[in-house]
Amino acid sequence: MPGPLEGVKVVELGVWVAGPAAAGVMADWGADVVKIEPVSGDPARSFQFMYGGNPPDNPVFELDNRNKRGIAVDITTDAGREAAYRLIDEADVFVTNVRAAALQRSGFDYATLAPRNPRLIYGLITGYGLTGPDADRPGFDISAFWARTGMAHMMTPNGNTIPTLRGGMGDHSTGVTFAGAISAALFSRERTGQGQMVTSSLLRQGVYTIGFDLNMVLSWGRHPPINNRFEARNPSVNTYQSSDGKWFFVVGVEGDRHWPPLARVVGRPELVDDPRFDSMRNRAINFEELRQILDDAFATRTMAEWEAAFADEPDMFWSPIHAAEDILNDEQLHHAGGLVEVPNGDGTTRMIASPVDFHGTPGAQRSIAPKLGEHTREVLREAGFDDDQIREMIEAGAVRVID
């Protein structure tokens, strides 16, 4: 069964994570994505050595670059630039997260490409936007998405050190958003026949992600307090630890609804009518005392025992706080389609799935990420170059191939 974007031709000029993630989601959805890399390779290939020493595979790079075909081209040369132009001239979509000034210098800005292909959807992800004093400032997600937006600050209780964003979190959320945006632009083109430029930034994505707080600041001049677990004035929304040292979140956001089942879970139903805790106001006033009662109660049983107790109270929302190994072994993740098997030679490699399923046009995983220059000959031949022309480009250093 084809994916929803089967037949859509995408050319990606992406580096690191955000741009390749957007094109990677589209590849998961069935698009034919050709990844243009410099002859030295996408710098994201260095994740293999940055995190693993020198392992035989590169799981970080694989996640965002599976199902693509890859060519290695030096777009600073005339021959390399012309080769890339030919691919883009026939493409439906061009995706990049190269800085706008560099795109303009190299001739891959929208003003240059759109006249060559008026139906082109030109997708550009930046760190900080297209105008303003920081428009051409370099921005990884840890700076533009996490730090600049206030997210890091609002995730850090007073007295704690600022946590570091996990790798690619902002890039991946931007990539999924951007794949949807490009799909919307393709839908518009179906009606109008015209391409257009689509842009987003890590800054915009981050501000929207933390928009719950920031929109309150716009309207009220304040946002909810940044609490640690000892300051949570609604103990029905807090973290607790079982007797075997495992942590979980209790999520009783509707105080009057969720307080009775929580009291029953911990075996203290009499607390529901205790005058210290019989209203949201009283529980907030006496939150320290109630938290200690709950701490003591939850410390009496193992996580497995609490799982069974919570199962008997379906109106009490909660979740274990998983480590990486826990979520990967979580039966529910498998039922939710969170892992995929990607063809790799005679076998498959298990990977994290992108987060959308299409039940009418599900598509399928096709291949692991391309080796550097793996499809250069194949793609250039499709673009109309003959073997002599390809050989000349190889000898001039304009392209790189795998023989």
Sequence and secondary structure as in RCSB ss.txt:
>XXXX:A:sequence
MPGPLEGVKVVELGVWVAGPAAAGVMADWGADVVKIEPVSGDPARSFQFMYGGNPPDNPVFELDNRNKRGIAVDI
TTDAGREAAYRLIDEADVFVTNVRAAALQRSGFDYATLAPRNPRLIYGLITGYGLTGPDADRPGFDISAFWARTG
MAHMMTPNGNTIPTLRGGMGDHSTGVTFAGAISAALFSRERTGQGQMVTSSLLRQGVYTIGFDLNMVLSWGRHPP
INNRFEARNPSVNTYQSSDGKWFFVVGVEGDRHWPPLARVVGRPELVDDPRFDSMRNRAINFEELRQILDDAFAT
RTMAEWEAAFADEPDMFWSPIHAAEDILNDEQLHHAGGLVEVPNGDGTTRMIASPVDFHGTPGAQRSIAPKLGEH
TREVLREAGFDDDQIREMIEAGAVRVID
>XXXX:A:secstr
   TTTT EEEEE  TTHHHHHHHHHHHTT EEEEEE TT  GGGGHHHHHHSS S  HHHHHHHTTEEEEEE T
TSHHHHHHHHHHHHT SEEEE S HHHHHHHT SHHHHHHH TT EEEEEESS SSSTTTT    HIIIIIITTS
HHHHTS TTS      TTHHHHHHHHHHHHHHHHHHHHHHHH   EEEEEEHHHHHHHHTHHHHHHHHHHS    
   TTS S TTEEEEE TTS EEEEE  SHHHHHHHHHHHTT GGGGG TTTSSHHHHHHTHHHHHHHHHHHHTT
S HHHHHHHHHT TTS EEE   HHHHHT HHHHHTT EEEEEETTEEEEEE  S   SSS          TTTT
HHHHHHHTT  HHHHHHHHHHTSEE   
